[in-house]
Structure formats: C-alpha cells, structure tokens
Amino acid sequence: MSTLIEIEHAIEKLPQGDFRRLHRWMAERDEAAWDAEIAADAERGRFDRLREQVRRDYEAGKCTPL
C-alpha cells in the first residue's frame, strides 16, 4: 500500500485530463458519503428537533420567502 505522500506525488505527476477525472471521482465519492451520512442521521432522528422548530417558526409567520 502506498503512503499518502507517495499518492500525493503520483497525483502531481498526472496529466491534466487524468487529474480532472480523479478530481471528479473524488468529489462524487465525497458527495455520496456525505449524502449517506445525512440520510443515516435523519433515520436516527437527529434532525427531528430542528424540523419541529422550523415548522413552528413557519406556522408563527417567522419565515420569509427566499
């Protein structure tokens, strides 16, 4: 297995097109992980209090159109 420093050096040597593909792949992977984390948090009810507060604020007329 390569060390992080070896991987960084290899990335620096990539042609621009390959670097862009790697960057897109990493961004997509990061976004998918973030989406999964948010979904898991929602499933566990971690946003329930926030959702309830937003509902109360909306019903009290405290919200404005974006």
PDB file of N, CA, C and O in Angstrom:
ATOM      1  N   MET A   1       0.849  -1.176   0.000  1.00  0.00           N
ATOM      2  CA  MET A   1       0.000   0.000   0.000  1.00  0.00           C
ATOM      3  C   MET A   1       0.889   1.231   0.000  1.00  0.00           C
ATOM      4  O   MET A   1       1.904   1.284   0.694  1.00  0.00           O
ATOM      5  N   SER A   2       0.497   2.200  -0.774  1.00  0.00           N
ATOM      6  CA  SER A   2       1.256   3.444  -0.861  1.00  0.00           C
ATOM      7  C   SER A   2       0.941   4.344   0.326  1.00  0.00           C
ATOM      8  O   SER A   2      -0.152   4.308   0.890  1.00  0.00           O
ATOM      9  N   THR A   3       1.914   5.137   0.682  1.00  0.00           N
ATOM     10  CA  THR A   3       1.668   6.127   1.727  1.00  0.00           C
ATOM     11  C   THR A   3       0.984   7.332   1.100  1.00  0.00           C
ATOM     12  O   THR A   3       0.978   7.491  -0.120  1.00  0.00           O
ATOM     13  N   LEU A   4       0.418   8.163   1.930  1.00  0.00           N
ATOM     14  CA  LEU A   4      -0.252   9.363   1.435  1.00  0.00           C
ATOM     15  C   LEU A   4       0.724  10.249   0.662  1.00  0.00           C
ATOM     16  O   LEU A   4       0.365  10.815  -0.370  1.00  0.00           O
ATOM     17  N   ILE A   5       1.921  10.366   1.144  1.00  0.00           N
ATOM     18  CA  ILE A   5       2.920  11.190   0.451  1.00  0.00           C
ATOM     19  C   ILE A   5       3.210  10.626  -0.932  1.00  0.00           C
ATOM     20  O   ILE A   5       3.343  11.388  -1.889  1.00  0.00           O
ATOM     21  N   GLU A   6       3.309   9.304  -1.056  1.00  0.00           N
ATOM     22  CA  GLU A   6       3.540   8.679  -2.368  1.00  0.00           C
ATOM     23  C   GLU A   6       2.352   8.930  -3.293  1.00  0.00           C
ATOM     24  O   GLU A   6       2.527   9.198  -4.481  1.00  0.00           O
ATOM     25  N   ILE A   7       1.167   8.843  -2.750  1.00  0.00           N
ATOM     26  CA  ILE A   7      -0.031   9.092  -3.557  1.00  0.00           C
ATOM     27  C   ILE A   7      -0.065  10.543  -4.012  1.00  0.00           C
ATOM     28  O   ILE A   7      -0.383  10.822  -5.168  1.00  0.00           O
ATOM     29  N   GLU A   8       0.261  11.474  -3.113  1.00  0.00           N
ATOM     30  CA  GLU A   8       0.285  12.890  -3.477  1.00  0.00           C
ATOM     31  C   GLU A   8       1.283  13.148  -4.604  1.00  0.00           C
ATOM     32  O   GLU A   8       0.983  13.885  -5.543  1.00  0.00           O
ATOM     33  N   HIS A   9       2.464  12.546  -4.513  1.00  0.00           N
ATOM     34  CA  HIS A   9       3.481  12.724  -5.556  1.00  0.00           C
ATOM     35  C   HIS A   9       2.999  12.143  -6.883  1.00  0.00           C
ATOM     36  O   HIS A   9       3.226  12.734  -7.939  1.00  0.00           O
ATOM     37  N   ALA A  10       2.342  10.998  -6.834  1.00  0.00           N
ATOM     38  CA  ALA A  10       1.816  10.387  -8.062  1.00  0.00           C
ATOM     39  C   ALA A  10       0.737  11.276  -8.682  1.00  0.00           C
ATOM     40  O   ALA A  10       0.678  11.422  -9.903  1.00  0.00           O
ATOM     41  N   ILE A  11      -0.110  11.866  -7.849  1.00  0.00           N
ATOM     42  CA  ILE A  11      -1.164  12.752  -8.351  1.00  0.00           C
ATOM     43  C   ILE A  11      -0.558  13.978  -9.015  1.00  0.00           C
ATOM     44  O   ILE A  11      -1.043  14.433 -10.051  1.00  0.00           O
ATOM     45  N   GLU A  12       0.499  14.510  -8.419  1.00  0.00           N
ATOM     46  CA  GLU A  12       1.154  15.687  -9.001  1.00  0.00           C
ATOM     47  C   GLU A  12       1.716  15.400 -10.388  1.00  0.00           C
ATOM     48  O   GLU A  12       1.867  16.321 -11.191  1.00  0.00           O
ATOM     49  N   LYS A  13       2.023  14.164 -10.679  1.00  0.00           N
ATOM     50  CA  LYS A  13       2.600  13.786 -11.975  1.00  0.00           C
ATOM     51  C   LYS A  13       1.539  13.460 -13.027  1.00  0.00           C
ATOM     52  O   LYS A  13       1.875  13.244 -14.191  1.00  0.00           O
ATOM     53  N   LEU A  14       0.271  13.421 -12.635  1.00  0.00           N
ATOM     54  CA  LEU A  14      -0.777  13.057 -13.587  1.00  0.00           C
ATOM     55  C   LEU A  14      -0.949  14.115 -14.676  1.00  0.00           C
ATOM     56  O   LEU A  14      -0.824  15.310 -14.410  1.00  0.00           O
ATOM     57  N   PRO A  15      -1.236  13.676 -15.892  1.00  0.00           N
ATOM     58  CA  PRO A  15      -1.612  14.642 -16.932  1.00  0.00           C
ATOM     59  C   PRO A  15      -2.915  15.344 -16.511  1.00  0.00           C
ATOM     60  O   PRO A  15      -3.702  14.790 -15.744  1.00  0.00           O
ATOM     61  N   GLN A  16      -3.131  16.545 -17.011  1.00  0.00           N
ATOM     62  CA  GLN A  16      -4.270  17.353 -16.596  1.00  0.00           C
ATOM     63  C   GLN A  16      -5.600  16.610 -16.752  1.00  0.00           C
ATOM     64  O   GLN A  16      -6.445  16.681 -15.860  1.00  0.00           O
ATOM     65  N   GLY A  17      -5.799  15.908 -17.850  1.00  0.00           N
ATOM     66  CA  GLY A  17      -7.051  15.188 -18.064  1.00  0.00           C
ATOM     67  C   GLY A  17      -7.279  14.112 -17.018  1.00  0.00           C
ATOM     68  O   GLY A  17      -8.393  13.960 -16.516  1.00  0.00           O
ATOM     69  N   ASP A  18      -6.245  13.369 -16.688  1.00  0.00           N
ATOM     70  CA  ASP A  18      -6.370  12.335 -15.663  1.00  0.00           C
ATOM     71  C   ASP A  18      -6.610  12.945 -14.285  1.00  0.00           C
ATOM     72  O   ASP A  18      -7.364  12.406 -13.474  1.00  0.00           O
ATOM     73  N   PHE A  19      -5.959  14.074 -14.038  1.00  0.00           N
ATOM     74  CA  PHE A  19      -6.172  14.750 -12.763  1.00  0.00           C
ATOM     75  C   PHE A  19      -7.630  15.196 -12.633  1.00  0.00           C
ATOM     76  O   PHE A  19      -8.235  15.043 -11.572  1.00  0.00           O
ATOM     77  N   ARG A  20      -8.191  15.744 -13.710  1.00  0.00           N
ATOM     78  CA  ARG A  20      -9.598  16.174 -13.670  1.00  0.00           C
ATOM     79  C   ARG A  20     -10.531  14.990 -13.426  1.00  0.00           C
ATOM     80  O   ARG A  20     -11.487  15.103 -12.659  1.00  0.00           O
ATOM     81  N   ARG A  21     -10.259  13.859 -14.073  1.00  0.00           N
ATOM     82  CA  ARG A  21     -11.081  12.665 -13.856  1.00  0.00           C
ATOM     83  C   ARG A  21     -10.987  12.205 -12.410  1.00  0.00           C
ATOM     84  O   ARG A  21     -11.999  11.862 -11.799  1.00  0.00           O
ATOM     85  N   LEU A  22      -9.771  12.197 -11.858  1.00  0.00           N
ATOM     86  CA  LEU A  22      -9.572  11.805 -10.461  1.00  0.00           C
ATOM     87  C   LEU A  22     -10.315  12.763  -9.527  1.00  0.00           C
ATOM     88  O   LEU A  22     -10.964  12.342  -8.569  1.00  0.00           O
ATOM     89  N   HIS A  23     -10.208  14.040  -9.824  1.00  0.00           N
ATOM     90  CA  HIS A  23     -10.875  15.040  -9.002  1.00  0.00           C
ATOM     91  C   HIS A  23     -12.383  14.840  -9.020  1.00  0.00           C
ATOM     92  O   HIS A  23     -13.022  14.879  -7.969  1.00  0.00           O
ATOM     93  N   ARG A  24     -12.959  14.628 -10.196  1.00  0.00           N
ATOM     94  CA  ARG A  24     -14.411  14.379 -10.293  1.00  0.00           C
ATOM     95  C   ARG A  24     -14.795  13.131  -9.505  1.00  0.00           C
ATOM     96  O   ARG A  24     -15.791  13.132  -8.781  1.00  0.00           O
ATOM     97  N   TRP A  25     -14.005  12.068  -9.644  1.00  0.00           N
ATOM     98  CA  TRP A  25     -14.292  10.822  -8.938  1.00  0.00           C
ATOM     99  C   TRP A  25     -14.256  11.038  -7.429  1.00  0.00           C
ATOM    100  O   TRP A  25     -15.133  10.561  -6.708  1.00  0.00           O
ATOM    101  N   MET A  26     -13.245  11.755  -6.955  1.00  0.00           N
ATOM    102  CA  MET A  26     -13.140  12.005  -5.514  1.00  0.00           C
ATOM    103  C   MET A  26     -14.296  12.872  -5.027  1.00  0.00           C
ATOM    104  O   MET A  26     -14.840  12.615  -3.953  1.00  0.00           O
ATOM    105  N   ALA A  27     -14.679  13.883  -5.785  1.00  0.00           N
ATOM    106  CA  ALA A  27     -15.789  14.747  -5.401  1.00  0.00           C
ATOM    107  C   ALA A  27     -17.088  13.948  -5.349  1.00  0.00           C
ATOM    108  O   ALA A  27     -17.870  14.100  -4.410  1.00  0.00           O
ATOM    109  N   GLU A  28     -17.324  13.102  -6.343  1.00  0.00           N
ATOM    110  CA  GLU A  28     -18.531  12.277  -6.354  1.00  0.00           C
ATOM    111  C   GLU A  28     -18.544  11.311  -5.174  1.00  0.00           C
ATOM    112  O   GLU A  28     -19.586  11.092  -4.555  1.00  0.00           O
ATOM    113  N   ARG A  29     -17.402  10.744  -4.869  1.00  0.00           N
ATOM    114  CA  ARG A  29     -17.300   9.816  -3.733  1.00  0.00           C
ATOM    115  C   ARG A  29     -17.566  10.547  -2.423  1.00  0.00           C
ATOM    116  O   ARG A  29     -18.265  10.030  -1.552  1.00  0.00           O
ATOM    117  N   ASP A  30     -17.014  11.740  -2.282  1.00  0.00           N
ATOM    118  CA  ASP A  30     -17.218  12.536  -1.078  1.00  0.00           C
ATOM    119  C   ASP A  30     -18.687  12.933  -0.939  1.00  0.00           C
ATOM    120  O   ASP A  30     -19.248  12.865   0.155  1.00  0.00           O
ATOM    121  N   GLU A  31     -19.309  13.347  -2.043  1.00  0.00           N
ATOM    122  CA  GLU A  31     -20.717  13.728  -2.007  1.00  0.00           C
ATOM    123  C   GLU A  31     -21.600  12.545  -1.626  1.00  0.00           C
ATOM    124  O   GLU A  31     -22.547  12.699  -0.854  1.00  0.00           O
ATOM    125  N   ALA A  32     -21.295  11.368  -2.162  1.00  0.00           N
ATOM    126  CA  ALA A  32     -22.079  10.172  -1.839  1.00  0.00           C
ATOM    127  C   ALA A  32     -21.943   9.822  -0.356  1.00  0.00           C
ATOM    128  O   ALA A  32     -22.920   9.440   0.288  1.00  0.00           O
ATOM    129  N   ALA A  33     -20.743   9.952   0.176  1.00  0.00           N
ATOM    130  CA  ALA A  33     -20.523   9.667   1.597  1.00  0.00           C
ATOM    131  C   ALA A  33     -21.283  10.669   2.458  1.00  0.00           C
ATOM    132  O   ALA A  33     -21.876  10.301   3.472  1.00  0.00           O
ATOM    133  N   TRP A  34     -21.264  11.935   2.052  1.00  0.00           N
ATOM    134  CA  TRP A  34     -21.975  12.973   2.797  1.00  0.00           C
ATOM    135  C   TRP A  34     -23.475  12.706   2.764  1.00  0.00           C
ATOM    136  O   TRP A  34     -24.149  12.806   3.789  1.00  0.00           O
ATOM    137  N   ASP A  35     -24.001  12.365   1.579  1.00  0.00           N
ATOM    138  CA  ASP A  35     -25.427  12.054   1.453  1.00  0.00           C
ATOM    139  C   ASP A  35     -25.811  10.878   2.346  1.00  0.00           C
ATOM    140  O   ASP A  35     -26.856  10.904   2.996  1.00  0.00           O
ATOM    141  N   ALA A  36     -24.968   9.852   2.379  1.00  0.00           N
ATOM    142  CA  ALA A  36     -25.249   8.683   3.218  1.00  0.00           C
ATOM    143  C   ALA A  36     -25.233   9.055   4.698  1.00  0.00           C
ATOM    144  O   ALA A  36     -26.048   8.555   5.473  1.00  0.00           O
ATOM    145  N   GLU A  37     -24.318   9.923   5.091  1.00  0.00           N
ATOM    146  CA  GLU A  37     -24.238  10.356   6.490  1.00  0.00           C
ATOM    147  C   GLU A  37     -25.481  11.161   6.882  1.00  0.00           C
ATOM    148  O   GLU A  37     -26.035  10.969   7.964  1.00  0.00           O
ATOM    149  N   ILE A  38     -25.910  12.059   6.000  1.00  0.00           N
ATOM    150  CA  ILE A  38     -27.114  12.854   6.271  1.00  0.00           C
ATOM    151  C   ILE A  38     -28.331  11.944   6.363  1.00  0.00           C
ATOM    152  O   ILE A  38     -29.162  12.112   7.255  1.00  0.00           O
ATOM    153  N   ALA A  39     -28.444  10.983   5.453  1.00  0.00           N
ATOM    154  CA  ALA A  39     -29.576  10.058   5.471  1.00  0.00           C
ATOM    155  C   ALA A  39     -29.590   9.239   6.759  1.00  0.00           C
ATOM    156  O   ALA A  39     -30.645   9.035   7.358  1.00  0.00           O
ATOM    157  N   ALA A  40     -28.423   8.775   7.179  1.00  0.00           N
ATOM    158  CA  ALA A  40     -28.342   7.993   8.420  1.00  0.00           C
ATOM    159  C   ALA A  40     -28.709   8.851   9.627  1.00  0.00           C
ATOM    160  O   ALA A  40     -29.405   8.388  10.531  1.00  0.00           O
ATOM    161  N   ASP A  41     -28.249  10.087   9.643  1.00  0.00           N
ATOM    162  CA  ASP A  41     -28.598  10.993  10.740  1.00  0.00           C
ATOM    163  C   ASP A  41     -30.105  11.250  10.771  1.00  0.00           C
ATOM    164  O   ASP A  41     -30.712  11.272  11.841  1.00  0.00           O
ATOM    165  N   ALA A  42     -30.700  11.441   9.608  1.00  0.00           N
ATOM    166  CA  ALA A  42     -32.149  11.664   9.537  1.00  0.00           C
ATOM    167  C   ALA A  42     -32.890  10.421  10.016  1.00  0.00           C
ATOM    168  O   ALA A  42     -33.877  10.526  10.744  1.00  0.00           O
ATOM    169  N   GLU A  43     -32.422   9.261   9.614  1.00  0.00           N
ATOM    170  CA  GLU A  43     -33.053   7.997  10.030  1.00  0.00           C
ATOM    171  C   GLU A  43     -33.016   7.839  11.550  1.00  0.00           C
ATOM    172  O   GLU A  43     -33.953   7.305  12.143  1.00  0.00           O
ATOM    173  N   ARG A  44     -31.939   8.301  12.175  1.00  0.00           N
ATOM    174  CA  ARG A  44     -31.795   8.200  13.635  1.00  0.00           C
ATOM    175  C   ARG A  44     -32.532   9.320  14.371  1.00  0.00           C
ATOM    176  O   ARG A  44     -32.540   9.361  15.601  1.00  0.00           O
ATOM    177  N   GLY A  45     -33.155  10.232  13.605  1.00  0.00           N
ATOM    178  CA  GLY A  45     -33.931  11.297  14.238  1.00  0.00           C
ATOM    179  C   GLY A  45     -33.116  12.489  14.683  1.00  0.00           C
ATOM    180  O   GLY A  45     -33.585  13.290  15.492  1.00  0.00           O
ATOM    181  N   ARG A  46     -31.915  12.624  14.176  1.00  0.00           N
ATOM    182  CA  ARG A  46     -31.053  13.713  14.634  1.00  0.00           C
ATOM    183  C   ARG A  46     -31.537  15.093  14.189  1.00  0.00           C
ATOM    184  O   ARG A  46     -31.070  16.104  14.714  1.00  0.00           O
ATOM    185  N   PHE A  47     -32.466  15.152  13.228  1.00  0.00           N
ATOM    186  CA  PHE A  47     -32.967  16.434  12.747  1.00  0.00           C
ATOM    187  C   PHE A  47     -34.392  16.706  13.222  1.00  0.00           C
ATOM    188  O   PHE A  47     -34.985  17.718  12.847  1.00  0.00           O
ATOM    189  N   ASP A  48     -34.935  15.832  14.027  1.00  0.00           N
ATOM    190  CA  ASP A  48     -36.332  15.970  14.438  1.00  0.00           C
ATOM    191  C   ASP A  48     -36.602  17.283  15.162  1.00  0.00           C
ATOM    192  O   ASP A  48     -37.578  17.966  14.853  1.00  0.00           O
ATOM    193  N   ARG A  49     -35.762  17.644  16.113  1.00  0.00           N
ATOM    194  CA  ARG A  49     -35.973  18.895  16.857  1.00  0.00           C
ATOM    195  C   ARG A  49     -35.870  20.104  15.936  1.00  0.00           C
ATOM    196  O   ARG A  49     -36.662  21.041  16.040  1.00  0.00           O
ATOM    197  N   LEU A  50     -34.889  20.080  15.032  1.00  0.00           N
ATOM    198  CA  LEU A  50     -34.722  21.187  14.093  1.00  0.00           C
ATOM    199  C   LEU A  50     -35.940  21.287  13.169  1.00  0.00           C
ATOM    200  O   LEU A  50     -36.443  22.384  12.925  1.00  0.00           O
ATOM    201  N   ARG A  51     -36.407  20.164  12.664  1.00  0.00           N
ATOM    202  CA  ARG A  51     -37.566  20.156  11.783  1.00  0.00           C
ATOM    203  C   ARG A  51     -38.799  20.710  12.512  1.00  0.00           C
ATOM    204  O   ARG A  51     -39.574  21.472  11.934  1.00  0.00           O
ATOM    205  N   GLU A  52     -38.973  20.331  13.755  1.00  0.00           N
ATOM    206  CA  GLU A  52     -40.098  20.812  14.541  1.00  0.00           C
ATOM    207  C   GLU A  52     -39.997  22.316  14.780  1.00  0.00           C
ATOM    208  O   GLU A  52     -41.002  23.024  14.714  1.00  0.00           O
ATOM    209  N   GLN A  53     -38.793  22.804  15.056  1.00  0.00           N
ATOM    210  CA  GLN A  53     -38.601  24.242  15.258  1.00  0.00           C
ATOM    211  C   GLN A  53     -38.905  25.014  13.977  1.00  0.00           C
ATOM    212  O   GLN A  53     -39.536  26.069  14.025  1.00  0.00           O
ATOM    213  N   VAL A  54     -38.468  24.505  12.850  1.00  0.00           N
ATOM    214  CA  VAL A  54     -38.748  25.161  11.572  1.00  0.00           C
ATOM    215  C   VAL A  54     -40.254  25.187  11.322  1.00  0.00           C
ATOM    216  O   VAL A  54     -40.787  26.201  10.873  1.00  0.00           O
ATOM    217  N   ARG A  55     -40.943  24.082  11.607  1.00  0.00           N
ATOM    218  CA  ARG A  55     -42.387  24.031  11.421  1.00  0.00           C
ATOM    219  C   ARG A  55     -43.078  25.083  12.298  1.00  0.00           C
ATOM    220  O   ARG A  55     -43.968  25.796  11.835  1.00  0.00           O
ATOM    221  N   ARG A  56     -42.661  25.173  13.569  1.00  0.00           N
ATOM    222  CA  ARG A  56     -43.256  26.159  14.473  1.00  0.00           C
ATOM    223  C   ARG A  56     -43.004  27.593  13.988  1.00  0.00           C
ATOM    224  O   ARG A  56     -43.902  28.435  14.010  1.00  0.00           O
ATOM    225  N   ASP A  57     -41.774  27.852  13.553  1.00  0.00           N
ATOM    226  CA  ASP A  57     -41.451  29.184  13.040  1.00  0.00           C
ATOM    227  C   ASP A  57     -42.283  29.519  11.809  1.00  0.00           C
ATOM    228  O   ASP A  57     -42.774  30.639  11.670  1.00  0.00           O
ATOM    229  N   TYR A  58     -42.439  28.553  10.926  1.00  0.00           N
ATOM    230  CA  TYR A  58     -43.233  28.778   9.719  1.00  0.00           C
ATOM    231  C   TYR A  58     -44.680  29.083  10.085  1.00  0.00           C
ATOM    232  O   TYR A  58     -45.268  30.036   9.574  1.00  0.00           O
ATOM    233  N   GLU A  59     -45.241  28.282  10.959  1.00  0.00           N
ATOM    234  CA  GLU A  59     -46.635  28.482  11.366  1.00  0.00           C
ATOM    235  C   GLU A  59     -46.832  29.792  12.120  1.00  0.00           C
ATOM    236  O   GLU A  59     -47.925  30.357  12.108  1.00  0.00           O
ATOM    237  N   ALA A  60     -45.789  30.272  12.770  1.00  0.00           N
ATOM    238  CA  ALA A  60     -45.877  31.545  13.500  1.00  0.00           C
ATOM    239  C   ALA A  60     -45.611  32.744  12.594  1.00  0.00           C
ATOM    240  O   ALA A  60     -45.624  33.887  13.049  1.00  0.00           O
ATOM    241  N   GLY A  61     -45.368  32.477  11.304  1.00  0.00           N
ATOM    242  CA  GLY A  61     -45.136  33.569  10.360  1.00  0.00           C
ATOM    243  C   GLY A  61     -43.749  34.177  10.467  1.00  0.00           C
ATOM    244  O   GLY A  61     -43.543  35.314  10.041  1.00  0.00           O
ATOM    245  N   LYS A  62     -42.811  33.459  11.015  1.00  0.00           N
ATOM    246  CA  LYS A  62     -41.454  33.985  11.186  1.00  0.00           C
ATOM    247  C   LYS A  62     -40.566  33.761   9.965  1.00  0.00           C
ATOM    248  O   LYS A  62     -39.409  34.182   9.961  1.00  0.00           O
ATOM    249  N   CYS A  63     -41.088  33.108   8.931  1.00  0.00           N
ATOM    250  CA  CYS A  63     -40.280  32.793   7.752  1.00  0.00           C
ATOM    251  C   CYS A  63     -40.593  33.781   6.631  1.00  0.00           C
ATOM    252  O   CYS A  63     -41.717  34.267   6.508  1.00  0.00           O
ATOM    253  N   THR A  64     -39.589  34.066   5.825  1.00  0.00           N
ATOM    254  CA  THR A  64     -39.781  34.938   4.676  1.00  0.00           C
ATOM    255  C   THR A  64     -39.393  34.174   3.414  1.00  0.00           C
ATOM    256  O   THR A  64     -38.542  33.285   3.462  1.00  0.00           O
ATOM    257  N   PRO A  65     -40.021  34.520   2.272  1.00  0.00           N
ATOM    258  CA  PRO A  65     -39.666  33.843   1.013  1.00  0.00           C
ATOM    259  C   PRO A  65     -38.191  34.062   0.676  1.00  0.00           C
ATOM    260  O   PRO A  65     -37.609  35.097   1.003  1.00  0.00           O
ATOM    261  N   LEU A  66     -37.620  33.095   0.035  1.00  0.00           N
ATOM    262  CA  LEU A  66     -36.210  33.223  -0.378  1.00  0.00           C
ATOM    263  C   LEU A  66     -36.082  34.069  -1.617  1.00  0.00           C
ATOM    264  O   LEU A  66     -34.973  34.284  -2.106  1.00  0.00           O
TER     265      LEU A  66
END
